[in-house]
Amino acid sequence: MAESGIKPESSVLTIPNPDLVVIEDDKPNWNLPDNRRHAFHNFEKIMRYSMGIRAPRVLPLSKRIDRRIGDMHEVRRLTGTTYFSAMVVARGTELLFETYAPDFDPKQCHSMQSITKCVMNLIFGRLVEGGSIDLNQKVKDYLPEIGSGYAEATIQQVLDMDVVNNFDENYDASYEHDPRETAPVGYNREEIALGWRLPPEGERQFSSREFAASLVSNNVINPYGYTEYRSPNTDVLGWVAEKVTGRAPIELLIEVIEAAGIEGAYHIGLDCDGVPQFAGGGCMSARDMARYGLLFARNGQGVNGVNVGSAQFIQETRNGRGTKGVQNRYYHYSNATFTNGRWLGHGGYGGQFMLADPDTGTAISFFSVLEDQHAFTDDYLPEVTRCFEEIIDLYRES
């Protein structure tokens, strides 16, 4: 395990990494509003640990621009803001629409943030279809070393963001360690495990699995049915998948990326133990994220002929099950995706969204960077998804 914050004796003068050090507002330097856009456009260079994956066979996208998309008022509005980066619409093997901000290149990678999570839909769909896992089993049945924060939860609860523990997806929470056993643990603590910020002075670096195992709960049951969004859920799922398959999580991810047929590199962040950070460490170009979305639109059928998901599982994901969205998020959280019963996809911190519509074979990728204090507003992503619904409706009868 890498160490940080505990310094051996040395006569060489060093300083904390200027991108990763926390200097104000409990944020690392890269995530301050003035620096965030540059960071999201170069996130593969920001993370402490990462690796890249490229596909041997690429899905070609032929331009067949549908001017109706660009003529939509909401499309013009969303792509005309100062926080917009890129948007691509693809269907089958056709590129129907794409546009980019002046400071963002079509081949440039962008942070996907929590869109990274939805790979678990493919991985677990395949495991369920193959009879390798029972989603009604508890996490402790697969991970006896897990803490009380997840031990009594079923795998299905974890997939649906339906677990209650002391983790709080709160961007205001302190990243300092609170020694009280049941104290709330904020998202900023998880960023240490992700390798996105340095630990507080004097504290060692810890891994994502160590972090997830440290969470506690007196009762994991969600009494209200609304989404209990917790990023460590995805770390737990990756860990379970490793135990069930006997394969390293990076192998499972490589299969998915190769099945998507991306053209450029998919960068994935790692923790200090080399474990992929499925909670939010992915980066790829907008075109490649559209190709990735098309993999979901094809129900997990890869361009290389390898089935990396499950059509039945994706259909069940879209059948109205899962936890209900909070506030104005009208969609459910089901099997590691957002869904309105037709499309499925995922959003990402700071203004990202990927949407796939299996009914029409359409996928949409969208990158932007909100530059307010916390890079989060309740109404932004619902506005994005409403716009995308208008787009996929164009192809409902065709």
One Martini backbone bead per residue (centre of mass of N, CA, C, O) as a GRO file, in nm:
protein
  398
    1MET     BB    1   0.096   0.036   0.022
    2ALA     BB    2   0.066   0.350  -0.003
    3GLU     BB    3   0.217   0.651   0.115
    4SER     BB    4   0.069   0.936   0.298
    5GLY     BB    5   0.186   1.182   0.538
    6ILE     BB    6   0.425   0.983   0.597
    7LYS     BB    7   0.754   1.078   0.665
    8PRO     BB    8   1.054   1.022   0.593
    9GLU     BB    9   1.366   1.069   0.631
   10SER     BB   10   1.488   1.382   0.478
   11SER     BB   11   1.689   1.625   0.290
   12VAL     BB   12   1.462   1.663   0.089
   13LEU     BB   13   1.275   1.897  -0.064
   14THR     BB   14   0.918   1.904  -0.034
   15ILE     BB   15   0.589   1.902  -0.179
   16PRO     BB   16   0.279   1.901  -0.227
   17ASN     BB   17   0.068   1.822  -0.452
   18PRO     BB   18  -0.093   2.081  -0.616
   19ASP     BB   19  -0.354   1.923  -0.714
   20LEU     BB   20  -0.413   1.737  -0.431
   21VAL     BB   21  -0.421   1.956  -0.243
   22VAL     BB   22  -0.568   2.102   0.037
   23ILE     BB   23  -0.657   2.464   0.053
   24GLU     BB   24  -0.984   2.495   0.016
   25ASP     BB   25  -1.305   2.408   0.091
   26ASP     BB   26  -1.229   2.099   0.104
   27LYS     BB   27  -1.043   2.109  -0.162
   28PRO     BB   28  -0.884   2.034  -0.418
   29ASN     BB   29  -0.735   2.221  -0.649
   30TRP     BB   30  -0.878   2.098  -0.906
   31ASN     BB   31  -1.187   2.159  -0.761
   32LEU     BB   32  -1.185   2.436  -0.811
   33PRO     BB   33  -1.362   2.642  -1.006
   34ASP     BB   34  -1.104   2.756  -1.171
   35ASN     BB   35  -0.994   2.432  -1.225
   36ARG     BB   36  -1.208   2.217  -1.316
   37ARG     BB   37  -1.210   2.218  -1.624
   38HIS     BB   38  -0.921   2.132  -1.670
   39ALA     BB   39  -0.944   1.868  -1.509
   40PHE     BB   40  -1.175   1.726  -1.674
   41HIS     BB   41  -0.990   1.748  -1.944
   42ASN     BB   42  -0.733   1.596  -1.749
   43PHE     BB   43  -0.784   1.351  -1.542
   44GLU     BB   44  -0.568   1.132  -1.616
   45LYS     BB   45  -0.345   1.347  -1.484
   46ILE     BB   46  -0.457   1.376  -1.182
   47MET     BB   47  -0.451   1.109  -1.091
   48ARG     BB   48  -0.245   0.905  -0.914
   49TYR     BB   49  -0.393   0.647  -1.044
   50SER     BB   50  -0.357   0.479  -1.371
   51MET     BB   51  -0.516   0.344  -1.675
   52GLY     BB   52  -0.517   0.209  -2.007
   53ILE     BB   53  -0.765   0.134  -2.271
   54ARG     BB   54  -0.777  -0.062  -2.577
   55ALA     BB   55  -0.922  -0.148  -2.872
   56PRO     BB   56  -0.879  -0.367  -3.144
   57ARG     BB   57  -1.184  -0.297  -3.221
   58VAL     BB   58  -1.375  -0.066  -3.416
   59LEU     BB   59  -1.651   0.143  -3.419
   60PRO     BB   60  -1.784   0.279  -3.682
   61LEU     BB   61  -1.883   0.626  -3.760
   62SER     BB   62  -2.126   0.754  -3.962
   63LYS     BB   63  -2.219   1.036  -4.109
   64ARG     BB   64  -2.574   1.146  -4.018
   65ILE     BB   65  -2.704   1.427  -3.996
   66ASP     BB   66  -2.954   1.552  -3.770
   67ARG     BB   67  -3.098   1.863  -3.772
   68ARG     BB   68  -3.316   1.836  -3.550
   69ILE     BB   69  -3.131   1.844  -3.309
   70GLY     BB   70  -2.992   2.128  -3.349
   71ASP     BB   71  -3.290   2.276  -3.351
   72MET     BB   72  -3.322   2.242  -3.065
   73HIS     BB   73  -3.359   2.439  -2.800
   74GLU     BB   74  -3.222   2.264  -2.573
   75VAL     BB   75  -2.965   2.206  -2.726
   76ARG     BB   76  -2.873   2.498  -2.765
   77ARG     BB   77  -2.866   2.566  -2.464
   78LEU     BB   78  -2.671   2.340  -2.351
   79THR     BB   79  -2.440   2.407  -2.583
   80GLY     BB   80  -2.425   2.741  -2.496
   81THR     BB   81  -2.266   2.717  -2.251
   82THR     BB   82  -1.982   2.756  -2.045
   83TYR     BB   83  -1.997   2.435  -1.941
   84PHE     BB   84  -1.964   2.315  -2.206
   85SER     BB   85  -1.811   2.039  -2.408
   86ALA     BB   86  -2.000   1.773  -2.506
   87MET     BB   87  -2.189   1.614  -2.791
   88VAL     BB   88  -2.341   1.285  -2.867
   89VAL     BB   89  -2.513   1.112  -3.139
   90ALA     BB   90  -2.610   0.762  -3.168
   91ARG     BB   91  -2.694   0.502  -3.427
   92GLY     BB   92  -2.555   0.226  -3.438
   93THR     BB   93  -2.334   0.352  -3.706
   94GLU     BB   94  -2.441   0.650  -3.648
   95LEU     BB   95  -2.377   1.000  -3.673
   96LEU     BB   96  -2.612   1.255  -3.579
   97PHE     BB   97  -2.441   1.419  -3.350
   98GLU     BB   98  -2.203   1.700  -3.298
   99THR     BB   99  -2.044   1.892  -3.028
  100TYR     BB  100  -1.812   2.163  -2.930
  101ALA     BB  101  -1.607   2.323  -2.752
  102PRO     BB  102  -1.339   2.529  -2.810
  103ASP     BB  103  -1.168   2.367  -2.558
  104PHE     BB  104  -1.264   2.091  -2.716
  105ASP     BB  105  -1.176   1.780  -2.836
  106PRO     BB  106  -1.287   1.498  -2.997
  107LYS     BB  107  -1.022   1.324  -2.872
  108GLN     BB  108  -1.082   1.406  -2.594
  109CYS     BB  109  -1.079   1.357  -2.266
  110HIS     BB  110  -1.326   1.292  -2.005
  111SER     BB  111  -1.479   1.302  -1.726
  112MET     BB  112  -1.733   1.072  -1.596
  113GLN     BB  113  -1.747   0.973  -1.328
  114SER     BB  114  -2.040   0.802  -1.237
  115ILE     BB  115  -2.067   0.654  -1.509
  116THR     BB  116  -1.877   0.422  -1.429
  117LYS     BB  117  -2.088   0.246  -1.263
  118CYS     BB  118  -2.262   0.100  -1.505
  119VAL     BB  119  -2.084  -0.156  -1.548
  120MET     BB  120  -2.240  -0.331  -1.335
  121ASN     BB  121  -2.474  -0.411  -1.514
  122LEU     BB  122  -2.312  -0.597  -1.697
  123ILE     BB  123  -2.165  -0.780  -1.497
  124PHE     BB  124  -2.425  -0.876  -1.334
  125GLY     BB  125  -2.592  -0.976  -1.569
  126ARG     BB  126  -2.398  -1.203  -1.644
  127LEU     BB  127  -2.399  -1.348  -1.369
  128VAL     BB  128  -2.700  -1.407  -1.358
  129GLU     BB  129  -2.731  -1.558  -1.630
  130GLY     BB  130  -2.500  -1.776  -1.531
  131GLY     BB  131  -2.552  -1.845  -1.215
  132SER     BB  132  -2.320  -1.701  -1.015
  133ILE     BB  133  -2.557  -1.524  -0.873
  134ASP     BB  134  -2.733  -1.400  -0.579
  135LEU     BB  135  -2.905  -1.106  -0.511
  136ASN     BB  136  -3.023  -1.214  -0.220
  137GLN     BB  137  -2.766  -1.211  -0.113
  138LYS     BB  138  -2.527  -1.127   0.103
  139VAL     BB  139  -2.237  -0.968   0.131
  140LYS     BB  140  -2.112  -1.160   0.355
  141ASP     BB  141  -2.118  -1.419   0.169
  142TYR     BB  142  -1.868  -1.288  -0.007
  143LEU     BB  143  -1.772  -1.072   0.239
  144PRO     BB  144  -1.659  -1.139   0.550
  145GLU     BB  145  -1.482  -0.856   0.584
  146ILE     BB  146  -1.711  -0.683   0.608
  147GLY     BB  147  -1.885  -0.440   0.733
  148SER     BB  148  -2.186  -0.316   0.868
  149GLY     BB  149  -2.254  -0.130   0.615
  150TYR     BB  150  -2.299  -0.428   0.427
  151ALA     BB  151  -2.343  -0.719   0.539
  152GLU     BB  152  -2.686  -0.719   0.539
  153ALA     BB  153  -2.686  -0.666   0.251
  154THR     BB  154  -2.789  -0.698  -0.054
  155ILE     BB  155  -2.697  -0.695  -0.373
  156GLN     BB  156  -2.950  -0.548  -0.472
  157GLN     BB  157  -2.927  -0.304  -0.286
  158VAL     BB  158  -2.657  -0.207  -0.397
  159LEU     BB  159  -2.749  -0.169  -0.697
  160ASP     BB  160  -3.002   0.039  -0.588
  161MET     BB  161  -2.936   0.232  -0.367
  162ASP     BB  162  -3.050   0.058  -0.070
  163VAL     BB  163  -2.845   0.171   0.155
  164VAL     BB  164  -2.775   0.211   0.508
  165ASN     BB  165  -2.522   0.436   0.627
  166ASN     BB  166  -2.241   0.649   0.726
  167PHE     BB  167  -2.250   0.744   0.447
  168ASP     BB  168  -2.200   1.077   0.282
  169GLU     BB  169  -2.299   1.246  -0.014
  170ASN     BB  170  -2.108   1.513   0.088
  171TYR     BB  171  -1.941   1.807  -0.019
  172ASP     BB  172  -1.917   1.944   0.284
  173ALA     BB  173  -1.761   1.740   0.413
  174SER     BB  174  -1.512   1.636   0.586
  175TYR     BB  175  -1.170   1.490   0.549
  176GLU     BB  176  -1.153   1.432   0.831
  177HIS     BB  177  -1.106   1.231   1.089
  178ASP     BB  178  -1.354   1.049   1.276
  179PRO     BB  179  -1.338   0.852   1.569
  180ARG     BB  180  -1.621   0.794   1.562
  181GLU     BB  181  -1.783   0.511   1.479
  182THR     BB  182  -2.078   0.662   1.378
  183ALA     BB  183  -1.977   0.870   1.207
  184PRO     BB  184  -1.996   1.057   0.954
  185VAL     BB  185  -1.899   0.991   0.606
  186GLY     BB  186  -1.766   1.163   0.358
  187TYR     BB  187  -1.681   1.203   0.030
  188ASN     BB  188  -1.397   1.331   0.086
  189ARG     BB  189  -1.281   1.064   0.195
  190GLU     BB  190  -1.298   0.898  -0.068
  191GLU     BB  191  -1.091   1.067  -0.235
  192ILE     BB  192  -0.851   0.934  -0.107
  193ALA     BB  193  -0.900   0.646  -0.219
  194LEU     BB  194  -0.907   0.748  -0.526
  195GLY     BB  195  -0.664   0.968  -0.564
  196TRP     BB  196  -0.779   1.295  -0.550
  197ARG     BB  197  -0.636   1.321  -0.265
  198LEU     BB  198  -0.482   1.402   0.010
  199PRO     BB  199  -0.419   1.338   0.307
  200PRO     BB  200  -0.398   1.427   0.597
  201GLU     BB  201  -0.181   1.517   0.805
  202GLY     BB  202  -0.049   1.198   0.916
  203GLU     BB  203  -0.209   1.029   0.710
  204ARG     BB  204  -0.268   0.751   0.551
  205GLN     BB  205  -0.310   0.569   0.290
  206PHE     BB  206  -0.614   0.435   0.144
  207SER     BB  207  -0.836   0.212   0.035
  208SER     BB  208  -1.142   0.135  -0.098
  209ARG     BB  209  -1.191  -0.125   0.068
  210GLU     BB  210  -1.117  -0.020   0.341
  211PHE     BB  211  -1.332   0.197   0.340
  212ALA     BB  212  -1.588   0.021   0.301
  213ALA     BB  213  -1.528  -0.166   0.556
  214SER     BB  214  -1.555   0.086   0.769
  215LEU     BB  215  -1.842   0.092   0.749
  216VAL     BB  216  -2.156   0.163   0.923
  217SER     BB  217  -2.450  -0.018   1.075
  218ASN     BB  218  -2.765  -0.079   1.238
  219ASN     BB  219  -2.940  -0.038   0.954
  220VAL     BB  220  -2.971  -0.105   0.605
  221ILE     BB  221  -3.257  -0.025   0.581
  222ASN     BB  222  -3.478   0.128   0.355
  223PRO     BB  223  -3.784   0.290   0.448
  224TYR     BB  224  -3.865   0.479   0.167
  225GLY     BB  225  -3.745   0.413  -0.146
  226TYR     BB  226  -3.518   0.602  -0.180
  227THR     BB  227  -3.233   0.713  -0.290
  228GLU     BB  228  -2.910   0.591  -0.155
  229TYR     BB  229  -2.643   0.758  -0.231
  230ARG     BB  230  -2.336   0.549  -0.275
  231SER     BB  231  -2.025   0.505  -0.396
  232PRO     BB  232  -1.916   0.243  -0.238
  233ASN     BB  233  -2.100   0.035  -0.369
  234THR     BB  234  -1.915  -0.012  -0.619
  235ASP     BB  235  -1.676  -0.130  -0.468
  236VAL     BB  236  -1.831  -0.374  -0.363
  237LEU     BB  237  -1.911  -0.494  -0.638
  238GLY     BB  238  -1.626  -0.542  -0.746
  239TRP     BB  239  -1.547  -0.733  -0.518
  240VAL     BB  240  -1.764  -0.948  -0.565
  241ALA     BB  241  -1.688  -1.015  -0.858
  242GLU     BB  242  -1.413  -1.127  -0.786
  243LYS     BB  243  -1.509  -1.358  -0.601
  244VAL     BB  244  -1.697  -1.503  -0.809
  245THR     BB  245  -1.479  -1.525  -1.060
  246GLY     BB  246  -1.157  -1.498  -0.995
  247ARG     BB  247  -1.121  -1.205  -1.112
  248ALA     BB  248  -0.999  -0.929  -1.212
  249PRO     BB  249  -1.154  -0.632  -1.263
  250ILE     BB  250  -0.986  -0.543  -1.513
  251GLU     BB  251  -1.078  -0.776  -1.694
  252LEU     BB  252  -1.378  -0.700  -1.705
  253LEU     BB  253  -1.332  -0.418  -1.827
  254ILE     BB  254  -1.187  -0.494  -2.086
  255GLU     BB  255  -1.422  -0.649  -2.211
  256VAL     BB  256  -1.612  -0.405  -2.231
  257ILE     BB  257  -1.435  -0.212  -2.401
  258GLU     BB  258  -1.401  -0.406  -2.641
  259ALA     BB  259  -1.712  -0.432  -2.697
  260ALA     BB  260  -1.747  -0.119  -2.768
  261GLY     BB  261  -1.526  -0.007  -2.973
  262ILE     BB  262  -1.315   0.193  -2.913
  263GLU     BB  263  -1.074   0.430  -3.028
  264GLY     BB  264  -0.954   0.518  -2.784
  265ALA     BB  265  -0.903   0.584  -2.453
  266TYR     BB  266  -0.954   0.419  -2.143
  267HIS     BB  267  -0.958   0.567  -1.835
  268ILE     BB  268  -0.856   0.435  -1.508
  269GLY     BB  269  -0.874   0.451  -1.190
  270LEU     BB  270  -0.675   0.390  -0.901
  271ASP     BB  271  -0.570   0.259  -0.630
  272CYS     BB  272  -0.309   0.176  -0.412
  273ASP     BB  273  -0.383  -0.145  -0.506
  274GLY     BB  274  -0.499  -0.141  -0.818
  275VAL     BB  275  -0.801  -0.071  -0.807
  276PRO     BB  276  -1.063  -0.002  -0.971
  277GLN     BB  277  -1.263   0.309  -1.004
  278PHE     BB  278  -1.598   0.265  -1.046
  279ALA     BB  279  -1.722   0.526  -0.904
  280GLY     BB  280  -1.529   0.761  -1.104
  281GLY     BB  281  -1.247   0.693  -1.299
  282GLY     BB  282  -1.348   0.767  -1.580
  283CYS     BB  283  -1.215   0.819  -1.927
  284MET     BB  284  -1.342   0.979  -2.232
  285SER     BB  285  -1.469   1.031  -2.515
  286ALA     BB  286  -1.761   1.121  -2.661
  287ARG     BB  287  -1.769   0.905  -2.878
  288ASP     BB  288  -1.696   0.667  -2.687
  289MET     BB  289  -1.943   0.703  -2.502
  290ALA     BB  290  -2.140   0.636  -2.726
  291ARG     BB  291  -2.035   0.353  -2.776
  292TYR     BB  292  -2.093   0.261  -2.489
  293GLY     BB  293  -2.399   0.311  -2.505
  294LEU     BB  294  -2.449   0.108  -2.740
  295LEU     BB  295  -2.401  -0.142  -2.568
  296PHE     BB  296  -2.668  -0.103  -2.412
  297ALA     BB  297  -2.856  -0.085  -2.665
  298ARG     BB  298  -2.749  -0.399  -2.725
  299ASN     BB  299  -2.754  -0.559  -2.450
  300GLY     BB  300  -2.423  -0.630  -2.444
  301GLN     BB  301  -2.340  -0.651  -2.741
  302GLY     BB  302  -2.059  -0.691  -2.901
  303VAL     BB  303  -1.859  -0.609  -3.176
  304ASN     BB  304  -1.697  -0.899  -3.116
  305GLY     BB  305  -1.942  -1.107  -3.010
  306VAL     BB  306  -1.943  -1.033  -2.710
  307ASN     BB  307  -2.121  -1.098  -2.417
  308VAL     BB  308  -2.131  -0.846  -2.138
  309GLY     BB  309  -2.437  -0.900  -2.086
  310SER     BB  310  -2.808  -0.860  -2.037
  311ALA     BB  311  -3.112  -0.839  -2.172
  312GLN     BB  312  -3.289  -0.920  -1.931
  313PHE     BB  313  -3.159  -0.731  -1.721
  314ILE     BB  314  -3.218  -0.468  -1.874
  315GLN     BB  315  -3.522  -0.504  -1.878
  316GLU     BB  316  -3.554  -0.513  -1.569
  317THR     BB  317  -3.429  -0.235  -1.516
  318ARG     BB  318  -3.689  -0.098  -1.698
  319ASN     BB  319  -3.963  -0.200  -1.512
  320GLY     BB  320  -3.981   0.006  -1.240
  321ARG     BB  321  -3.767  -0.049  -1.058
  322GLY     BB  322  -3.631   0.042  -0.765
  323THR     BB  323  -3.537   0.353  -0.676
  324LYS     BB  324  -3.638   0.665  -0.599
  325GLY     BB  325  -3.620   0.973  -0.679
  326VAL     BB  326  -3.515   1.281  -0.577
  327GLN     BB  327  -3.707   1.525  -0.610
  328ASN     BB  328  -3.655   1.603  -0.960
  329ARG     BB  329  -3.591   1.296  -0.987
  330TYR     BB  330  -3.788   1.090  -1.196
  331TYR     BB  331  -3.596   0.863  -1.170
  332HIS     BB  332  -3.451   0.562  -1.128
  333TYR     BB  333  -3.262   0.320  -0.935
  334SER     BB  334  -3.121   0.047  -1.141
  335ASN     BB  335  -2.874  -0.152  -1.165
  336ALA     BB  336  -2.655   0.092  -1.188
  337THR     BB  337  -2.896   0.289  -1.289
  338PHE     BB  338  -3.070   0.506  -1.471
  339THR     BB  339  -3.443   0.519  -1.506
  340ASN     BB  340  -3.773   0.558  -1.689
  341GLY     BB  341  -3.840   0.264  -1.849
  342ARG     BB  342  -3.656   0.303  -2.113
  343TRP     BB  343  -3.410   0.428  -2.034
  344LEU     BB  344  -3.052   0.414  -1.974
  345GLY     BB  345  -2.803   0.532  -1.723
  346HIS     BB  346  -2.579   0.813  -1.630
  347GLY     BB  347  -2.440   1.022  -1.400
  348GLY     BB  348  -2.218   1.309  -1.322
  349TYR     BB  349  -2.016   1.489  -1.163
  350GLY     BB  350  -2.050   1.824  -1.299
  351GLY     BB  351  -2.217   1.729  -1.592
  352GLN     BB  352  -2.291   1.423  -1.671
  353PHE     BB  353  -2.409   1.203  -1.954
  354MET     BB  354  -2.555   0.873  -2.017
  355LEU     BB  355  -2.760   0.740  -2.288
  356ALA     BB  356  -2.981   0.451  -2.341
  357ASP     BB  357  -3.185   0.303  -2.622
  358PRO     BB  358  -3.299  -0.005  -2.705
  359ASP     BB  359  -3.553   0.060  -2.888
  360THR     BB  360  -3.353   0.246  -3.103
  361GLY     BB  361  -3.032   0.235  -3.074
  362THR     BB  362  -2.956   0.479  -2.878
  363ALA     BB  363  -2.696   0.732  -2.804
  364ILE     BB  364  -2.582   0.961  -2.536
  365SER     BB  365  -2.336   1.217  -2.494
  366PHE     BB  366  -2.232   1.424  -2.199
  367PHE     BB  367  -2.033   1.722  -2.142
  368SER     BB  368  -1.960   1.902  -1.835
  369VAL     BB  369  -1.880   2.207  -1.618
  370LEU     BB  370  -1.945   2.296  -1.319
  371GLU     BB  371  -1.866   2.632  -1.147
  372ASP     BB  372  -1.946   2.597  -0.877
  373GLN     BB  373  -1.873   2.506  -0.569
  374HIS     BB  374  -2.000   2.180  -0.609
  375ALA     BB  375  -2.094   2.086  -0.895
  376PHE     BB  376  -2.416   2.126  -0.805
  377THR     BB  377  -2.756   2.067  -0.924
  378ASP     BB  378  -3.080   1.947  -0.916
  379ASP     BB  379  -3.181   2.045  -1.225
  380TYR     BB  380  -2.977   1.971  -1.451
  381LEU     BB  381  -3.002   1.664  -1.528
  382PRO     BB  382  -3.308   1.667  -1.584
  383GLU     BB  383  -3.278   1.857  -1.827
  384VAL     BB  384  -3.103   1.668  -1.994
  385THR     BB  385  -3.298   1.421  -2.008
  386ARG     BB  386  -3.535   1.564  -2.140
  387CYS     BB  387  -3.384   1.627  -2.399
  388PHE     BB  388  -3.313   1.330  -2.473
  389GLU     BB  389  -3.606   1.234  -2.504
  390GLU     BB  390  -3.663   1.404  -2.756
  391ILE     BB  391  -3.456   1.261  -2.932
  392ILE     BB  392  -3.553   0.958  -2.914
  393ASP     BB  393  -3.842   1.025  -3.027
  394LEU     BB  394  -3.755   1.052  -3.330
  395TYR     BB  395  -3.712   0.705  -3.333
  396ARG     BB  396  -3.967   0.539  -3.253
  397GLU     BB  397  -4.085   0.481  -3.570
  398SER     BB  398  -3.808   0.410  -3.745
   0.00000   0.00000   0.00000
